[in-house]
Amino acid sequence: MDIFNPDHDLCLANGSASFVPPATARQFGQDCSAIMEYVLPDVSPHKVWGWDRIVLGRLLKSGADPSQLPSEAYLDTVRELSHRRYALSCREYVFSKIGNPGFLCDIAPYEAMTMDSIISTVNEYADALLKAPWSGSGKGIRKVRPDSWTASDRGWCAKMLDRQGSVMVERRQKVALDFSLQFRMTADRLLFEGFAIFETQGCAYNANLLASNGHILGLLSAYSETKDILRVRDLVGEYLETAFLGRYRGVLGVDMFFSEEGLLAPCIEINVRNNMGMVSRLVYDRLASEYAGGFCAGASGRAGAGASVCSGASGRSGAGLSAGFPDGQMKMRVLNA
């Protein structure tokens, strides 16, 4: 049994095994379940978008063999590693290892534990982003300035401090290009699977570019030297091996961006789950290696909804590429119309 559970981030944020995700999120997962054809197995023969206690309960209720499922202790580790402080630590590692970080963008993330520290940091940054420690895909984020605080902003911060223990505060930057590094952690090593470029609307995910790794690296290199991009990639890999190896198995997507000044902001977010960046890599490699004249939509549970991907299993990133498939001229997204 495979489960597309886009409510995974909400389940991690809540932390309770009895949490009931919104019905709309569950319906979205059912409608767009075709996307699971592009998800690689990790710790279980049952493929899921992200491991949490809620999806574990769904599998057990469906009759899955408990011996083929991860333990609750493993799920607790996944939740811990999904906290934004790991992205903060990854960023600090990268900065500490690069002797002259003139090409890096410092968003100065800070984990605030009190309302006073949140307010003082926002005042210092002048233009800031507030992020819930457990959140993803553009949710759990607020844009604030010292002169635009509202009662709603303060109430949200108080709720996050009470429920999640802190609020992450970042210096807001104007983004020119969003991209990610896609890794896969096995039982004994970390594999780099490729680059991905994605688009957002506001702070929310919108679409991924379908392109080869070479094409994407060429686009990234318009902002920074290739050697610097690859150096950051290697350092992020070193950090992930140190912090995640032996504790997690599966896909890791590390979000980054280039600012309008052409500076690279590393380690904005670490997705400790499957993500659209990895799916876009596998979709492109599948289509490029077996291109037969077109792009097709995945199956859907109801009319007008579905994952905008081609059906069929995919090999690993780096499969042989066909010159017949357009490189960097198509985008993909998950549709639920």
VEXVEXMAR-973557 format. One record per residue (C-alpha): residue number from 0; x, y, z. Coordinates in Angstrom, 2 decimals, always signed. Last residue first. Example, Ala and Ser with C-alpha at 12.3 -4.5 7.8 and 13.67 -1.06 7.14 Angstrom:
REM VEXVEXMAR-973557
  num        X        Y        Z
    1   +13.67    -1.06    +7.14
    0   +12.30    -4.50    +7.80
REM end
This chain:
REM VEXVEXMAR-973557
  num        X        Y        Z
  336    -8.98   +21.12    -9.70
  335    -6.29   +19.32    -7.74
  334    -3.12   +19.64    -9.77
  333    +0.41   +18.69    -8.76
  332    +3.00   +20.67   -10.67
  331    +5.38   +20.18   -13.54
  330    +7.30   +22.55   -15.78
  329    +8.53   +22.29   -19.36
  328   +11.24   +23.93   -21.45
  327   +14.32   +22.98   -19.41
  326   +15.45   +20.19   -21.72
  325   +12.92   +19.27   -24.38
  324   +12.94   +15.46   -24.93
  323   +14.39   +14.21   -28.20
  322   +18.02   +14.39   -27.13
  321   +17.31   +11.45   -24.87
  320   +18.99   +11.25   -21.50
  319   +20.49    +8.07   -20.03
  318   +19.59    +7.78   -16.36
  317   +21.31   +10.27   -14.03
  316   +18.66   +10.34   -11.35
  315   +17.59    +6.85   -10.45
  314   +15.04    +4.88   -12.44
  313   +11.40    +5.73   -12.80
  312    +8.27    +3.66   -12.63
  311    +5.31    +4.49   -14.83
  310    +2.71    +7.21   -15.19
  309    +3.68   +10.60   -16.59
  308    +3.34   +13.49   -14.16
  307    +0.76   +16.20   -13.64
  306    -0.57   +14.63   -10.47
  305    -4.32   +14.45   -10.47
  304    -7.62   +16.21   -10.47
  303   -10.04   +17.21   -13.20
  302   -12.18   +14.09   -13.03
  301   -11.78   +11.96    -9.95
  300    -9.27    +9.48    -8.50
  299    -6.65   +10.57   -10.95
  298    -4.22    +8.91   -13.31
  297    -1.05   +10.73   -14.24
  296    -0.90   +13.26   -17.03
  295    +1.08   +12.68   -20.21
  294    +3.96   +14.47   -21.91
  293    +4.69   +13.60   -25.49
  292    +6.57   +11.93   -28.29
  291    +7.93    +8.65   -27.01
  290   +10.58    +9.76   -24.53
  289   +12.04    +6.80   -22.68
  288   +15.28    +8.27   -21.33
  287   +14.17   +11.89   -21.24
  286   +10.73   +11.09   -19.86
  285   +12.08    +8.93   -17.05
  284   +14.91   +11.29   -16.21
  283   +12.52   +14.23   -16.17
  282   +10.02   +12.47   -13.92
  281   +12.75   +11.30   -11.55
  280   +14.21   +14.78   -11.15
  279   +10.76   +16.36   -10.89
  278    +9.83   +13.89    -8.15
  277   +13.01   +14.75    -6.26
  276   +12.18   +18.46    -6.35
  275    +8.52   +17.79    -5.59
  274    +9.36   +16.39    -2.19
  273    +9.83   +13.09    -0.40
  272   +10.59   +13.44    +3.26
  271   +13.04   +15.13    +5.63
  270   +12.66   +18.44    +3.80
  269   +15.57   +20.60    +4.95
  268   +14.83   +24.33    +4.71
  267   +16.74   +27.51    +3.97
  266   +20.02   +25.59    +3.78
  265   +22.11   +27.91    +1.63
  264   +21.38   +31.50    +0.55
  263   +23.44   +32.19    -2.58
  262   +24.09   +35.81    -3.53
  261   +23.16   +37.16    -6.97
  260   +21.97   +40.55    -5.68
  259   +18.39   +39.49    -6.49
  258   +18.93   +36.68    -4.01
  257   +19.75   +33.13    -5.07
  256   +17.82   +30.46    -3.25
  255   +18.12   +27.27    -1.22
  254   +15.94   +24.29    -0.28
  253   +17.54   +21.03    +0.90
  252   +15.56   +17.95    -0.12
  251   +16.30   +14.73    +1.75
  250   +14.91   +11.43    +0.45
  249   +15.06    +8.21    +2.45
  248   +16.72    +6.62    +5.43
  247   +17.16    +8.43    +8.75
  246   +19.18    +8.01   +11.94
  245   +22.24    +6.09   +10.75
  244   +23.40    +9.07    +8.69
  243   +21.40   +12.18    +9.59
  242   +23.62   +14.71   +11.43
  241   +27.12   +13.89   +10.16
  240   +26.11   +12.68    +6.71
  239   +23.78   +15.65    +6.35
  238   +26.57   +18.07    +7.25
  237   +28.98   +16.57    +4.75
  236   +26.31   +16.68    +2.04
  235   +25.68   +20.35    +2.76
  234   +29.42   +20.90    +2.42
  233   +29.49   +19.10    -0.95
  232   +26.59   +21.13    -2.31
  231   +28.19   +24.36    -1.09
  230   +31.39   +23.46    -2.93
  229   +29.39   +22.54    -6.03
  228   +27.76   +25.98    -6.07
  227   +31.13   +27.67    -5.50
  226   +32.78   +25.70    -8.32
  225   +29.95   +26.63   -10.67
  224   +30.53   +30.33   -10.13
  223   +27.44   +32.20    -9.00
  222   +24.30   +33.67   -10.53
  221   +24.48   +32.45   -14.15
  220   +25.90   +29.23   -12.69
  219   +22.45   +28.33   -11.40
  218   +21.08   +28.21   -14.94
  217   +24.00   +26.04   -16.09
  216   +23.51   +23.76   -13.10
  215   +19.90   +23.35   -14.18
  214   +20.84   +22.38   -17.73
  213   +23.45   +19.90   -16.54
  212   +21.08   +18.34   -14.03
  211   +18.58   +17.79   -16.82
  210   +15.35   +19.75   -16.90
  209   +11.72   +19.69   -15.84
  208   +11.23   +22.91   -13.89
  207    +9.17   +22.59   -10.73
  206    +5.87   +24.26    -9.84
  205    +3.86   +26.32    -7.32
  204    +5.18   +26.05    -3.76
  203    +3.82   +28.63    -1.33
  202    +5.65   +31.68    +0.01
  201    +3.98   +34.17    -2.31
  200    +3.58   +32.06    -5.42
  199    +6.62   +29.81    -5.64
  198    +8.73   +28.37    -8.43
  197   +11.12   +25.44    -8.37
  196   +14.56   +24.50    -9.67
  195   +15.91   +21.04    -8.87
  194   +19.45   +19.70    -8.57
  193   +20.58   +16.08    -8.45
  192   +20.59   +12.70    -6.77
  191   +23.45   +13.14    -4.30
  190   +23.79    +9.88    -2.39
  189   +24.44    +9.64    +1.35
  188   +25.83    +6.44    +2.83
  187   +25.31    +3.43    +5.11
  186   +21.62    +2.69    +5.55
  185   +20.68    +4.85    +2.58
  184   +20.17    +8.60    +2.51
  183   +18.95   +10.13    -0.73
  182   +19.85   +13.68    -1.69
  181   +18.20   +16.43    -3.73
  180   +19.66   +19.93    -3.66
  179   +17.08   +22.66    -4.09
  178   +16.31   +25.75    -6.12
  177   +14.59   +29.11    -5.83
  176   +15.68   +31.97    -8.10
  175   +15.65   +35.77    -7.79
  174   +14.53   +36.05    -4.17
  173   +14.24   +39.41    -2.42
  172   +15.49   +38.84    +1.13
  171   +13.81   +38.71    +4.53
  170   +16.07   +38.44    +7.58
  169   +14.96   +35.32    +9.38
  168   +13.11   +34.60   +12.63
  167   +12.36   +31.01   +13.71
  166    +9.70   +30.78   +16.42
  165   +10.02   +28.65   +19.55
  164    +8.47   +26.01   +21.80
  163    +6.22   +24.26   +19.29
  162    +2.78   +24.56   +20.89
  161    +3.15   +27.46   +23.34
  160    +5.75   +29.43   +21.40
  159    +3.81   +28.79   +18.18
  158    +0.55   +30.01   +19.75
  157    +2.19   +33.15   +21.14
  156    +3.69   +33.88   +17.72
  155    +0.29   +33.47   +16.04
  154    -1.35   +35.76   +18.58
  153    +1.32   +38.39   +18.05
  152    +0.86   +38.25   +14.29
  151    -2.96   +38.37   +14.63
  150    -2.73   +41.38   +16.93
  149    -0.81   +43.06   +14.14
  148    +2.82   +44.09   +13.67
  147    +3.26   +46.34   +10.64
  146    +5.74   +49.00   +11.79
  145    +8.42   +46.56   +12.97
  144    +8.03   +44.54    +9.77
  143    +6.44   +41.12    +9.31
  142    +6.05   +38.35    +6.74
  141    +4.52   +35.18    +8.18
  140    +5.31   +31.51    +7.50
  139    +3.58   +28.35    +8.79
  138    +2.93   +27.09    +5.27
  137    +5.26   +27.62    +2.33
  136    +5.77   +23.93    +1.59
  135    +6.95   +23.30    +5.15
  134    +6.28   +23.58    +8.85
  133    +7.74   +22.43   +12.14
  132    +9.71   +25.31   +13.64
  131    +6.98   +27.80   +12.64
  130    +8.52   +30.57   +10.57
  129    +8.59   +34.34   +10.97
  128   +10.06   +36.23    +8.04
  127   +11.61   +39.64    +8.53
  126   +12.00   +43.19    +7.28
  125   +13.50   +45.61    +9.83
  124   +16.11   +42.95   +10.83
  123   +16.82   +44.50   +14.25
  122   +13.18   +45.26   +15.02
  121   +12.24   +41.72   +13.97
  120   +14.93   +40.41   +16.31
  119   +13.66   +42.53   +19.22
  118   +10.08   +41.38   +18.64
  117   +10.96   +37.69   +18.52
  116   +13.23   +38.02   +21.56
  115   +10.45   +39.68   +23.55
  114    +7.95   +37.00   +22.55
  113   +10.25   +34.30   +23.88
  112   +12.22   +31.33   +22.52
  111   +13.56   +32.87   +19.33
  110   +15.49   +30.63   +16.94
  109   +17.53   +32.93   +14.72
  108   +18.15   +32.82   +10.99
  107   +20.74   +35.35    +9.76
  106   +19.54   +35.59    +6.14
  105   +23.20   +35.69    +5.12
  104   +23.56   +35.48    +1.36
  103   +26.75   +33.72    +0.24
  102   +29.10   +34.82    -2.57
  101   +31.42   +36.69    -0.19
  100   +31.84   +33.61    +1.97
   99   +35.65   +33.83    +2.08
   98   +36.89   +30.88    +4.15
   97   +33.96   +28.59    +3.52
   96   +33.79   +25.94    +6.24
   95   +32.10   +27.99    +8.96
   94   +29.48   +29.35    +6.55
   93   +28.50   +25.84    +5.45
   92   +28.29   +24.57    +9.04
   91   +26.20   +27.55   +10.14
   90   +23.76   +26.91    +7.28
   89   +23.44   +23.25    +8.27
   88   +22.81   +24.25   +11.89
   87   +19.99   +26.59   +10.81
   86   +18.54   +23.86    +8.61
   85   +18.67   +21.57   +11.63
   84   +16.95   +24.25   +13.72
   83   +14.03   +24.01   +11.29
   82   +12.76   +20.85   +12.97
   81   +12.44   +17.93   +10.53
   80   +15.26   +16.02   +12.25
   79   +13.20   +15.81   +15.45
   78   +10.12   +14.60   +13.60
   77   +12.10   +11.94   +11.76
   76   +13.62   +10.86   +15.10
   75   +10.17   +10.50   +16.66
   74    +9.16    +8.39   +13.66
   73   +12.16    +6.13   +14.26
   72   +11.13    +5.69   +17.90
   71    +7.61    +4.83   +16.73
   70    +9.14    +1.98   +14.76
   69    +9.24    +1.82   +10.97
   68    +6.91    -0.60    +9.17
   67    +7.56    -4.04    +7.68
   66    +7.37    -5.82   +11.06
   65    +4.01    -4.13   +11.67
   64    +2.52    -6.09    +8.71
   63    +0.03    -3.80    +7.01
   62    -3.64    -4.51    +7.74
   61    -5.22    -1.25    +6.57
   60    -5.47    -0.10   +10.18
   59    -1.70    -0.51   +10.53
   58    -1.09    +1.55    +7.40
   57    -3.36    +4.36    +8.55
   56    -1.73    +4.38   +11.99
   55    +1.73    +4.74   +10.43
   54    +0.39    +7.59    +8.31
   53    -0.70    +9.38   +11.48
   52    +2.49    +8.67   +13.40
   51    +4.71   +10.27   +10.79
   50    +6.72    +9.20    +7.73
   49    +6.56   +11.36    +4.62
   48    +5.32   +10.79    +1.07
   47    +4.67    +7.12    +1.78
   46    +5.89    +3.91    +0.11
   45    +5.09    +0.58    +1.75
   44    +8.07    -1.74    +1.21
   43    +9.51    +0.00    +4.28
   42   +12.60    +1.98    +5.30
   41   +13.02    +3.74    +1.94
   40   +11.02    +3.00    -1.21
   39   +11.39    +5.54    -4.06
   38    +8.56    +7.91    -4.95
   37    +7.75    +8.56    -8.60
   36    +4.79    +6.18    -8.86
   35    +3.60    +7.92    -5.69
   34    +2.53   +10.87    -7.85
   33    -0.50    +8.89    -9.00
   32    -1.99    +9.50    -5.52
   31    -3.16   +12.94    -6.60
   30    -6.86   +12.56    -5.86
   29    -6.26   +10.53    -2.71
   28    -3.75   +12.98    -1.28
   27    -5.99   +15.94    -2.13
   26    -8.86   +14.21    -0.36
   25    -6.75   +13.79    +2.79
   24    -5.71   +17.44    +2.65
   23    -9.32   +18.57    +2.19
   22   -10.43   +16.41    +5.12
   21    -8.13   +18.36    +7.40
   20    -5.73   +16.16    +9.37
   19    -7.01   +14.38   +12.51
   18    -4.38   +14.32   +15.26
   17    -4.57   +11.24   +17.50
   16    -0.89   +10.33   +17.14
   15    -0.03   +13.83   +18.34
   14    +2.93   +15.86   +17.06
   13    +0.84   +18.75   +15.75
   12    +3.65   +20.17   +13.62
   11    +4.64   +16.71   +12.40
   10    +1.06   +15.97   +11.36
    9    +0.76   +19.31    +9.57
    8    +3.99   +18.58    +7.67
    7    +2.64   +15.17    +6.63
    6    -0.70   +16.52    +5.34
    5    +0.51   +15.86    +1.78
    4    +0.06   +12.13    +2.53
    3    +0.51   +10.20    -0.72
    2    +0.11    +6.64    +0.52
    1    +1.39    +3.40    -1.01
    0    +0.00    +0.00    +0.00
REM end
